[in-house]
Amino acid sequence: MGRVLDSARACVCVSGRGCGGGRWARARPGSRGRRGSPRGRAPSQNPVLQLAHAVRLLLEYTDSHYEEKKYTMGDAPDYDRSQWLNEKFKLGLDFPNLPYLIDGAHKITQSNAILRYIARKHNLCGETEEEKIRVDILENEVMDTRIYFARICYSPDFEKLKPEYVKAIPNKMKLYSQFLGKRPWFAGEKLTYVDFLVYDILDLHRIFEPTSLDAFPNLKEFMARFEGLKNISAYMKSSRFIPGPLFLKIAMWGNK
């Protein structure tokens, strides 16, 4: 697949899919990447959403050389974030936030912008107009689903809200199933970066409620197809793979 980053310092949250364990990743200049090449930064810290997992999956799929630096969040009651806050405005980021990716002169925040940046280098944004439309629609639909799901998981009323959310899951999954149809990938015949986003959100729901996909064979086949991709399969079997935590320590669910 080649190298996606030219002289990258890529920062991705690594102590959980959403920095749930309170650690954030950001690579150090001159440290060694996953294949031994000098690499840099890619972190993530968002108290509402878990956003780094799809980025990590895309970096692995594209065989990108990247590095991660860890920021540690403190325990309750203060949840100290000084490791990140002490550097937040010293990195030259236009909109300081986590995750971020630094690739040479390019300094990028916002998880979907990072995904698109990597995807453009590997022609994973869709080719036809129809494919690009489907990519655009799905990117935003996944974010809507993610935001609503995260609000439930962070709510102090989680136990009260969970039953109604579980009841609503089949209707939401039905929409994803209908959109996928008989296609192998969500944009069409070829993999695009939104497949990484959809895999992540479907996987979260599968963890949250194990029966979430049972009524939708095409979604289950999509998940198996994605997990069967050579680089994804190798990553998921490696010590680098981060199955959790899913959210920050302050979440009511997915924080361990």
C-alpha positions in Angstrom: 0.0 0.0 0.0 2.9 2.3 0.5 3.4 5.1 3.0 0.6 7.5 3.5 2.5 10.1 5.4 5.5 11.8 4.0 7.3 12.9 7.2 4.4 12.5 9.6 4.0 13.1 13.2 0.6 11.5 13.6 -1.3 11.6 16.9 -4.0 9.2 17.7 -5.5 8.3 21.1 -4.2 4.9 22.0 -5.4 3.9 25.4 -8.8 3.1 24.3 -10.9 3.6 21.2 -12.1 6.9 22.5 -9.4 7.6 25.1 -11.8 6.1 27.5 -9.0 5.1 29.8 -7.9 8.7 29.9 -4.8 8.4 27.8 -4.2 10.1 24.5 -1.6 9.4 21.9 0.7 11.7 20.1 3.9 10.6 18.4 7.3 12.0 19.2 9.5 13.3 16.5 12.3 10.9 15.8 10.7 7.9 17.6 10.2 4.7 15.8 7.0 3.8 14.0 5.2 0.6 13.8 7.5 -0.6 11.0 10.6 1.0 12.4 10.5 4.3 10.5 10.9 7.6 12.2 7.4 9.0 12.7 5.5 11.7 14.6 2.1 12.6 16.0 -1.6 11.6 16.1 -3.7 12.1 19.3 -7.3 12.1 20.4 -9.2 13.5 23.4 -12.9 14.3 23.2 -15.1 14.1 26.3 -18.2 13.4 24.1 -17.1 11.1 21.3 -14.8 8.3 20.6 -13.2 9.3 17.3 -9.7 7.8 17.0 -10.5 4.2 16.2 -11.5 4.6 12.5 -8.4 6.8 12.0 -6.2 4.0 13.4 -7.9 1.4 11.3 -7.4 3.4 8.2 -3.7 4.0 9.0 -3.3 0.3 9.5 -5.2 -0.6 6.3 -3.1 1.7 4.2 0.1 0.4 5.8 1.0 3.8 6.9 4.0 4.5 9.1 2.8 6.4 12.1 3.5 7.0 15.8 1.4 7.7 18.8 2.1 9.7 21.9 0.1 9.1 25.0 -1.5 11.8 27.1 -2.8 10.5 30.5 -6.0 11.7 32.0 -6.2 11.7 35.8 -8.7 9.8 37.9 -11.8 11.1 39.6 -12.8 13.5 40.9 -10.6 16.0 39.0 -9.9 14.0 35.8 -6.7 16.0 35.3 -5.9 16.8 31.7 -2.8 18.9 32.2 -0.6 16.6 30.0 -2.7 17.6 27.0 -3.6 21.1 28.1 0.1 22.0 28.6 0.8 21.3 24.9 -2.6 22.1 23.4 -1.7 25.6 22.1 2.0 24.9 21.4 1.6 22.6 18.5 0.7 25.1 15.8 -2.8 23.7 15.2 -5.3 26.1 13.8 -8.1 24.6 15.9 -6.3 22.8 18.7 -8.1 19.5 19.5 -7.7 15.8 19.6 -7.2 13.8 17.5 -4.7 15.6 15.3 -2.3 14.6 12.6 0.9 16.3 11.6 2.4 15.2 8.3 5.3 17.5 7.4 3.9 21.0 7.0 0.3 19.7 7.2 -1.3 20.0 10.7 -4.8 18.6 10.7 -7.5 18.4 13.4 -11.1 17.0 13.2 -11.3 13.2 12.9 -13.2 13.2 9.6 -10.7 15.7 8.0 -7.9 13.4 9.1 -9.7 10.4 7.5 -10.3 12.3 4.2 -6.6 13.4 4.1 -5.4 9.9 4.4 -8.1 8.5 2.1 -7.2 11.0 -0.7 -3.7 9.7 -0.8 -5.0 6.2 -1.4 -8.0 6.9 -3.7 -10.5 5.9 -1.0 -12.9 8.7 -1.3 -15.1 7.3 -4.1 -14.6 7.6 -7.8 -17.9 8.2 -9.5 -20.3 11.1 -8.5 -22.7 8.5 -7.1 -20.0 7.0 -4.9 -19.0 10.4 -3.7 -22.6 11.3 -2.8 -23.0 8.1 -0.9 -19.7 8.8 1.0 -20.8 12.3 1.9 -24.2 11.1 3.1 -22.8 8.3 5.2 -20.1 10.3 6.8 -22.6 12.7 8.2 -25.1 10.0 9.1 -22.5 8.1 11.1 -21.6 11.3 13.0 -25.3 11.9 13.9 -25.6 8.3 15.1 -22.4 8.6 17.1 -23.4 11.9 18.8 -26.8 10.5 19.9 -25.2 7.3 21.1 -22.5 9.1 23.0 -25.1 11.3 24.7 -26.7 8.2 26.1 -23.5 6.7 27.3 -22.3 9.9 29.0 -25.7 10.8 30.6 -26.1 10.5 34.4 -29.5 8.9 33.5 -27.9 6.2 31.4 -29.7 3.3 33.1 -33.0 5.0 32.5 -32.2 5.9 28.9 -30.7 2.6 27.9 -33.9 0.5 27.5 -35.4 3.0 25.0 -32.2 3.3 23.1 -31.9 -0.5 22.8 -35.5 -0.6 21.4 -34.6 2.0 18.8 -31.5 0.2 17.6 -33.3 -2.1 15.1 -34.8 0.9 13.2 -31.5 2.6 13.0 -29.7 -0.6 11.8 -32.4 -1.1 9.3 -31.5 2.2 7.6 -27.9 1.2 7.4 -28.8 -2.2 6.0 -31.1 -0.7 3.4 -28.4 1.8 2.4 -25.8 -1.0 2.0 -28.2 -3.3 0.1 -26.3 -6.0 -1.8 -23.2 -3.9 -2.3 -20.0 -5.2 -0.8 -19.1 -1.7 0.5 -21.2 1.2 1.5 -20.2 3.4 -1.5 -20.4 0.6 -4.0 -18.0 -2.0 -5.3 -14.9 -0.4 -3.8 -13.8 0.3 -0.2 -13.9 3.9 0.9 -13.0 5.7 4.1 -16.6 5.7 5.2 -16.5 1.9 5.6 -14.1 2.5 8.4 -16.5 4.9 10.1 -19.5 2.6 9.6 -17.6 -0.4 10.9 -16.7 1.5 14.0 -20.3 2.6 14.8 -21.7 -0.8 14.0 -19.1 -2.4 16.2 -19.9 -0.1 19.1 -23.6 -1.0 18.9 -22.7 -4.7 18.6 -20.7 -4.3 21.9 -23.5 -2.3 23.5 -26.2 -4.7 22.5 -24.9 -8.0 21.1 -28.1 -8.7 19.1 -28.0 -5.4 17.3 -27.1 -6.8 13.9 -28.8 -10.2 14.1 -31.7 -9.2 11.9 -29.5 -7.8 9.2 -27.4 -10.4 7.5 -25.8 -7.9 5.0 -24.5 -5.8 7.9 -23.0 -8.9 9.6 -21.5 -9.9 6.3 -20.0 -6.4 5.9 -18.5 -6.6 9.4 -16.9 -10.0 8.6 -15.7 -8.7 5.2 -14.1 -5.7 6.8 -12.4 -7.7 9.5 -11.1 -10.1 6.9 -9.1 -7.5 5.1 -5.5 -8.6 5.3 -4.1 -5.6 7.2 -7.1 -5.1 9.4 -7.1 -8.8 10.4 -3.4 -8.6 11.2 -3.9 -5.5 13.2 -6.7 -6.9 15.2 -4.6 -9.9 16.1 -1.6 -7.7 17.1 -0.6 -6.2 20.4 -1.2 -2.8 18.9 -4.9 -3.3 18.6 -7.0 -1.3 21.2 -10.4 -2.9 21.9 -11.2 -0.5 24.6 -12.1 1.6 26.6 -14.6 3.0 24.2 -15.1 6.4 26.0 -13.5 8.6 28.6 -13.5 7.8 32.3 -16.4 10.1 32.9 -18.8 8.1 30.7 -21.4 5.9 32.3 -20.8 3.1 29.8 -17.7 2.0 27.9 -15.3 3.6 30.2 -13.3 0.5 31.1 
